[in-house]
Amino acid sequence: MVRKIIKIDREKCNGCGLCAEACHEGAIGIIDGKARLLRDDYCDGLGNCLPHCPTGAIAIEEREAAEFDGKTVKQNDTKGQSVLPCGCPGSHVHAIERETSKPEHSVATASELRQWPVQIKLIPVTAPYFDNANLLVAADCAAYAHGNFHAGFMRGKITIIGCPKLDNTEYSEKLTAIIRQNGIKSVTVVRMEVPCCGGIEQAVIAALKNSGKFIPWNVVTLGTDGEIAE
């Protein structure tokens, strides 16, 4: 199938690794000091890596995507450690078996949602509920993955959610405005372990830096089985 895929000019590449950090899919690795597209099927063709390349070594082309031959490509990350590319685990299909421990018609748990809307791209920058608030910025998959999400993370917090891969927008500017213009007391980020969720964590970190405020913050990572990762 012909589709958009990145092309890397290794002559222009200086090996800075910014493109690999920006790629939500884990499609780019640093091998022998140069950026390399690890597999065609990892690349989503959206070009998130393009603005981060200081030498203009990356372009988007339309071509037939090569099929994966089953061989694992070994790469070196930007810290020089040997790692294996995983692409986007969020796209990998697998079943999760669970024991049924509660009656089918169990008592409903009360919602801990304290405001509306909840989507980052829809929520207003200034709202009365932001005043003196503990802010929860969560990947939208997290509430479905973690069984105790409301009581464990949302209780006592203002919750805003997003998906940096599907929304295809930059959150940091809006999050900066929310933090800068309101009396936010703390920020908690809850993300999934998949690489694309790194976008929401990086957006919060950038917003905290750009806001000019010193606010306590922490990040909680959930596995695809919903358990809190070590």
C-alpha positions, -999 to +999 in steps of 0.1 A: +000+000+000+013+034-009+013+059+020+033+087+036+066+076+053+095+096+065+128+096+046+161+104+064+191+118+046+220+103+066+245+127+051+226+157+066+219+140+099+241+151+128+228+123+152+213+147+177+184+124+185+157+150+186+137+132+159+138+100+179+125+117+210+097+135+191+085+103+174+055+090+193+057+056+175+093+047+182+099+045+145+133+063+146+164+050+163+200+062+164+223+037+148+260+043+144+255+079+154+228+086+127+190+086+127+174+057+110+138+046+102+136+013+120+105-001+103+081+013+077+051+000+097+061+020+128+059+053+109+025+070+110+035+096+084+023+125+105+057+141+105+060+150+143+097+145+139+101+171+111+101+204+131+127+189+155+154+183+129+179+211+130+196+201+098+166+194+076+176+157+072+140+144+073+113+146+046+080+128+039+077+107+008+049+086-006+059+051-014+050+014-010+055+005+027+080-024+031+067-054+049+084-064+082+106-095+076+104-106+112+140-096+121+145-073+151+165-042+145+189-033+173+196+003+179+214+027+202+193+052+220+205+088+226+222+078+259+243+052+241+225+022+257+215-008+236+177-010+233+151-028+211+125-009+192+089-017+201+069+006+179+037+016+195+025-011+219-008+006+220-014-008+185-004-043+194-034-066+198-035-088+229-061-102+253-061-096+290-076-124+311-092-114+344-110-133+371-146-123+377-146-115+415-177-093+417-214-100+410-224-089+375-248-063+389-225-047+416-233-014+432-222+016+410-193+037+423-199+075+425-181+096+399-153+118+411-155+142+381-157+178+394-162+198+361-171+197+325-157+196+298-128+174+303-110+173+269-079+195+269-088+210+235-123+219+247-117+231+283-116+269+288-083+284+299-099+304+327-126+287+347-136+292+384-128+255+392-091+260+384-087+284+413-066+266+441-070+233+422-050+201+422-048+194+384-049+159+369-038+156+333-045+121+321-043+101+289-078+093+279-071+055+278-060+056+315-096+057+329-105+026+309-074+007+319-072+013+356-102+000+375-099+024+404-092+055+384-119+077+399-111+070+435-074+065+430-066+095+408-095+118+402-107+123+438-102+159+449-087+170+415-098+188+384-094+163+356-085+171+320-077+144+294-063+140+259-045+118+235-014+134+218-016+108+189-053+111+180-058+148+187-029+157+165-024+190+183+001+206+207-011+207+242+018+226+259+006+261+248-029+256+263-016+239+294+009+267+299-019+293+298-040+272+323-011+270+348+000+306+343-034+322+346-048+301+374-039+292+410-030+256+403-016+240+435-002+207+420-002+187+388-004+150+384+001+132+351-014+098+345-002+082+312+000+048+297+033+030+291+030+032+253+054+056+236+028+080+221+017+088+257+050+105+262+036+134+243+012+143+271+040+140+297+063+162+277+035+188+271+030+191+309+067+194+316+070+221+289+040+239+303+054+239+338+087+254+326+070+280+304+046+291+330+074+305+352+058+289+383+072+263+407+044+238+413+047+203+427+041+176+400+044+139+395+039+113+368+022+079+372+026+054+344+001+026+338+007-006+320-016-017+292-031-041+317-041-011+339-016-018+367+007+010+379+041+004+364+072+002+385 
